[in-house]
């Protein structure tokens, strides 16, 4: 073992020990946040809670960024690069169905994506790093971000308001209920898809269902459009490039004997290449107008650009993966596949090297198996011991690696 490896092992041991001693506190923070969820850009109580706990650590948080976002810096005793650690804070408009002592107290609002775990973990990480300033050559910028769940995405607003100015790289973690607690998932390069929202308004001429020859039936036209749009993926996309086009909502407010005037459709388009993404938008519009107008109707097409492709910087991810192995062991690291979901952390990766990894939270023996964005979602809180220490370790190792 080299001197460098010995130092890394000794540091990992110390941080693991400190993380375990903080575990109950981080769990208490997480349960408080879980009980008091707030929706995107409405995280006022959450932000106040975060800011107060940062102040108790001796930090000077900057508040009101992107409405409810917060940043704070932990400066090392020696100069060096600046590395950012990100946690998102918003909840989802879901009614919780769990019957735990810490279930949501806000009707119709729930931390169903684990952002309570991310925020509490980063507070715990901050506590560890504040105690280890003597070992830091550089600065850690803590980023508590609002509105990951809602367009335009808090990350894009944080960037626009300069919250990441001067940062050389950024690391984020996210719970993953398909990974067992104690496991960490990671992937280099393209990892999560872009996500665009599709809205179509198909207009015809309505009338009596018994006289279809006197109308321009938007229901039939919309049916043809749904099928034709599948050509974007099956006949326009390079088959080696994953793409998804799904229509999830069709609204035709007629009746058994009424053909309506209008049909409204909504869907999503997702892929892993920004150039193809732009081309696909053109194909979607062209197909929609061609099909609908060719059948005598008209169509309004509204494509709302969502989050871009999330790209984990290969060099940074290689470094992060090596440090994860040092912290939890090779047997606990899972190499992830592409995932068609999206994340606004992708905006950061467009501006600087970034690495977004996954925290295992599943425990089948305890029935903690439900997916993200579901009313039964929960985590095995043992994961909070791993999440807090791991991010602190990655931060210290990252500063040293980037200072070379």
N, C-alpha and C positions, 0 to 999 in steps of 0.2 A: 504494500500500500504506500503510495506517495504521500509526501507531506501535505499536499493539497487535498488528497482524498481523506487523510486523517482529520484535517481541520473541518472538512465538510461533514464527516461522520459525527464528530464531536458537537458541531453546531446543531445538526439534526437532532441529536439526543437531547440537547438542552431545550430546544424549541418544542419537541414532542412533550417533554415533561411540563413545560410551562403551559402548553395548550391544554393538557389534561387538568391542570390546576384551575384553569379558566373555564373549563367545560360547563360547570353548573351556571356560571354567570352568563355565558353565551346562550345557554339554553333558556335562562330566564328572560334575556333580551328577546330571543326568538319568539317565545310564547307571548310576551307583551305585544310584539308587532303582529303576531298572528291573530290576536284578539282584536286588534284595532287596525284592520286593513283600510287602505284608501286607494281610490282609483287614480289613473294617470293624470298628472299635473294637478292633483288635489292632495298630495301627500304632505299636508301642512303639519299635522300632529307627528307624523313619522319623521319629518325633517327636524322638527323641534326636539324630538327624542334623540335623534342622532347627534345634533349639534350640542345638546347638553352633555351627552356622554363623551363627546370629543373634548369639550372644555374641561371635563373632569380629568382627562388624561393630560391636561396642560397644553392642548392644541388650540389654535385660533381658526376655527372654521369660517369659510366664506359661504354665506347663505344667499338664497334668492337667485341662484344661477338656473336658467331655464325654468323659472318660476319657483320650483321647490327643490332644486338640486343643491348639493353641498360639495365643496372640496376642502381639503385640509392637507397641510404638508408636515411631514416628519423629516427634519433635516439631520443628516449625519454630522459627526464631528469633523469629518474631512470632506473636501469638495469632490464632486463627481457628477455622474449623469442623473437625470430625473426619470424615474420609472413610475407609471401610474397603475393603481389597483382599482378595479371597478366593481361596484355592487349596484344592482337596480332595486328600486324601492316600491314600485306600484303593485297593486293587487288587481283582481279580475272581477267583473260583474257576475259572480256565481254565488248561489246560495249554498253554504256549506252543509253537508249532510253527516259529517263526523260528529260523534258525541264524546268529545274529549273535554277536559277541564279548561283547555285553552282555545276552544272553538271560537270562531268569529262572533263578535258582538254587534257587528254592523250588518243588518239584514241586506241580502242581495250582494254582498261584497266579501271576497275571500282571497287569501293568499294561496291560490291553487297552482302557482308556478314556482313556489319556493323562494320568492324574493325576500321574504322575511328571514330565511336562512342565509341568503347572500349578505343582507345588511348586517345581521347580528354577527356573522362570521368576520366581516371586514372590521367591525368594531373590536372584536377579539384580536384580530391581526394587528390592529393599531396599538392595542395595549401591549402586545409582545414587542413590536418594533420600537415603541417609545422607551422600553427598558433596554434596548440593544443599540442605542444611538452610537455608542462608542465603537461599534463594529461597522458602522455605515459610512461608506465613502460615496456620498451623493444624497439624493432626496427621494423620498417616497411620497407621491401625491395620491391621496385617497379621494376617490370619485364616487360619491353617492348620487346616482342618477335617477331622475324621475322618468316615468312614461316609457318603459320598454315595450309595453303592450299596445300602444296606440300611436298611429301615425300623427305627426311626422317622425315620431321616435325621439325620446329625450337625448339620445346620443348626438343626433344631428344638431340639436339646439345647443347642447353643451359645447360642441365644437365651434358652432357659429359665434357663441359668446366668449370664446377664448379660454375656456376652462382647461384645455389641454395644451395651451401654448407652452413651449419649452420642454415638452415631454418627449423622450427618445423612444419609448416603447410602452405598451400597455398589456396587462394580463387580467383576465376575467375568468370566473368559474360559475358554473350553473349546475344545479341538482339534476340528477338523471335517475328516475325511478325504475328503469330497466337494468341498472347496474346495482349489484349488491353493495351494501354499506361496507366501507373499507376499500372499495375499488375506485380507481380514477381512470377516466377515459380521455383519450387525446388523439388528434389527427393533424398531420401536417398538410399545408396547402389548402385547397378548397374543401370546406367542411359543411357549411350550411347554405341553403339556396336563397336567391333573391325571391321576393314575394310581391306581386302586383295584384291589385284589386280590379276586377273587370265588371263593368256595369253596361247593360244593353237595354235600350227602350225600343221595342219593336212596335211600330204603329201600322194599323191596317184600317179597315172600315167594318165596324161591327154590324150586327143585325140578328135576325131570328135564326135559331139553330136549324129550323126546318127549311130554310131558304139559303143554303150556303152559296148558291150561284149568284146571289145578289151582294155578297160581301167580299172583302179581302181579309182572309182569316189569319190574324196574327199568331194564333195558337199553332196552326200548322206550319207557318213560316218559322216561328221560334223553334219548333221541333226539328226542322231541317237545319236551322242554324246550329243547334247544339251538336248535331252529328257532324256537320261540316267543320266546326271548330276543332274537332279531334284531328283533322289533317295537319294542323299546326305542329303537333307532336309526331304523328305517324308518318307524314310525308314531307314536312318542311325542315324538321330538326335533324341534325346529324345524329344517327342512332347511337353513337358513342357518347353523346352528351345528354345526361339525364334532364328531362323536362316534364312538367306536369301542367295540364290545363283541365280544370274541373269547374263545372257549373253546379253551384250549390243551392241556388234559389231560383225558382220560376214562379212568377205571380201573374195569373190570368183571371181577373175578377169578373168572369162571366157567370153562367148558370147552366143547368141542364138544357135549356132551350135558348140561351143567349150566347152569341159569339161576341167577345169583348172588342173594344177598340184598340186596346194596348196590352202588350205582354212585357213584363219587366223581368230581367234575368241578372243574376250576380254570380261571380265566380272568382277564381284565382289562377294566375299563371306563375310558375316557379321554374327556375333553372340555375345553372352554375357558370354562366358565361355572359358578361355584360354586353359584348358585341351581339351575340345571338339574341339576347334579351330585347335589344332595340329592334332587331330585324323581326322578331316574333310579333312585337306590337304592330308593326306595319302589316304583317300577314293577317293578324286578327281583324284589324280594321277593314282590310281589303276583302276578306272572306265575308265579313258581316254585311258590308254594303252590297257585295255581289249577289249573295244569296237572297237577302231581303228585298232589294230593289228589283232583282230579277223575277221575284214572285209578286211584284206589285205593291209592296209596302215601303216604308221608310224606317231608318234605324238611327238612333243616337248611340254612339260608342264612347264611353268614358273609361279610360285606362288610368288608374291612379297608381303612380309608381310608389312602391313600398321599399322595404329595406334591400340593400344590395347584397351581392354574394359575400359571405364571410370567408376570408382567406387568412389562415394561420401562417404567419411568416415562417418559412422553412428553417432558417437559422435560429430564430428565437425559439421555435417549437422544439427543435432538437435539443437546445440548451435546457428548456423547461422540462422536457421528458426525462433527460438525464438526471435532473435534480429531483423530480418526482420519484424516480426509481431509488435514488439515494435516501429519500425520506420514507417511502412506504414499501419498497421492495419490488423487484421486477414482476413477481408473481401477482401483484395487485394492480398492475398497469394494463389497461385494455386499449388496443388499437381500434379506433372507431371507424365506421364506414361513413359514407356520405349521408347527410340527413336533409330531407326536403323541407323541414321547418326552417323558419328564418329568425333572425336576431338582429337588433339594431346595433349590437357590438360591431357589426360589419362596417358601420360608418367609421369607427376608429381604425379598423384595419385598412381602410382606404387612405388614411392620412399618415400612418406610422406603422412600424412592425407591431403586430399584436398576436396574442395567443389566448384562445378561449378553450378551456378544458372542462370536463364533466366530473361531477362529484356523485359517487354512488350513494343512494339513500334507501335502497330496497331491503326489506326484511320479510320474507315470506312466512316465517314462523310466527311473526306478530301481525300478519295480515296487512303489512304496509307494502302494497303492490299496485295501487291505483295510479293511473297515468296523470301527466300534467294536464291542467285545464279541465279537470273533472271535480265534481263536488265531494268526492271521497279522498282526494289527494292528501297525503301526509308524508312525513319523512321519519326515518329512524334517526333520532337526535344524537345517536352515537357519531353520526357523520360530522357533527359540529366540532368534535374534537380533532378530526382529520382536517377539515376545511380551514380552521383557524390557524393551526400550526403550519400546514402546507403552504398557505399563501405567504405567511411571514418568511418561511424558509426560501421560497421562490424569489421574494423581493430582495432579500439580502444577497442571495447567490446571483440574481440578475444584475444588481448594481456592480458587483465585482466583475462579472463577465463583460459588461458593457464599458467598464472603466479601462479594460485592457487595450 
